Amino acid sequence: MYVALWNRVTDFDPADLDRAFIDRTIVKATVVRITIHAVDARDYPAFHEAMQPSLRASRLYDSRFSVAGVSIDETDALLPDLLASTDRPRTGAELDAWLDDRLAPRPGKPVGWAIRTFAPLHHVPTGGPWSFGQPRRYVSAEEAGGPPRTGDPEASLVWLARRYLDGFGPATMLDFAQFAMVQRARARGAFRVLVDRGDAVTLAGPVGAELFDVPGGLLPPEDTPAPPRLLPMWDGTLLAYVDRSRIIPPEYRPHATRKNGDVLPTLLVDGYVAGVWRPVADGIEVTAFHALPDDAWAAIETEARGMRAFLADREPLIYHGRYAHWWATLPAAEVRVLGD
């Protein structure tokens, strides 16, 4: 999220995000897409409640949970005491040991794996260049003054849908359903409520598609320049729409989005994915999937210099080690090391 914000916020200071994680105005937790996100703490209660059907189903009906021989009702009955025990930071191993004590002779680890996904738990900052490291530590979620939990996931889903449109509109109802990983019927109901109460408007999209957006949402002219960008791994823009050809050419999608779910750090040129990038010892290595004009390379060079300076005080070789094996399989029309 640090690299994502560097791309989007003028004069972004990563220390501001460090502080926001420490004081919990921004929290890291499992919410949309059944994976970990950083979200405004005021949004978290509604986001978490909206996603409960998906979060619970993804774990409580999985064989990795059922192998423990613990029922869903038993698991739910453990939650109040478990949350009381996480009034201070606990590692996953500590939570599993807590569950072992209460479930013996049945194993606690499968239950802990499930609970850490759907229970209201925040990740605790551990320090380091990106605020969070290993082992993960968890603490009970706090209510932070945003939309309160209503006891109704469908009501909270309306808030999540509105916030999705704030970030990614104009978009279709199916876009939201896929991005959040909720059933289409639930997404359709949330969008209907937003339109009925005037919190969303409809627009005519390509080939008759019905698009939704927030009232007064920014719609720049089609010829608005889109300067090159070096997006981070798993950037939300590449995951926010069913029709991903609006940002990534179909022939490039298998290269940028790997079969295991990794989404590589991408290069945008004129608003479309044109390649990938990673830091190397001598600068920022940019792999273009097709030949780029000289003026595009000049603008990418400027971005690369800024990115290298940004990473220098954090983690200069982010993405280089753990994910380096992907680069051996990529097409490469042009490869340049920039920003030295």
Buried (B, 14 or more C-beta within 10 A) or exposed (E): BBBBBBBEEEEBEBEEBBBBBEEBEBBBBBBBBBEBBBBBBBBBBBBBBBBBBBBBEBBBEBEEBBEBEBEBEBBEEBEEEBBEEBEEBBBBEBBBBBBBEBBEEBBBBBBBBBBBBBBBBBBBBBEEBBBBEEEBBBBBBEEBEBBEBBEEBBBBBBBBBBBBBEEBBBBBBBBBBBBBBBEEEBBEBBBBBBEEEEBBBEBEBEEEBEBBBBEEBEEEEEEEEEEBBBBBBBBBBBBBBBBBEBBBBEEBBEBBBEEEEEBBBBBBBEBBBBBBBBBBEEBBBBBBBEEBEEEBBEBBBEBBBBBBEBBEEEBBEBBBEEBEEBBEEBEEEBEBBBBE
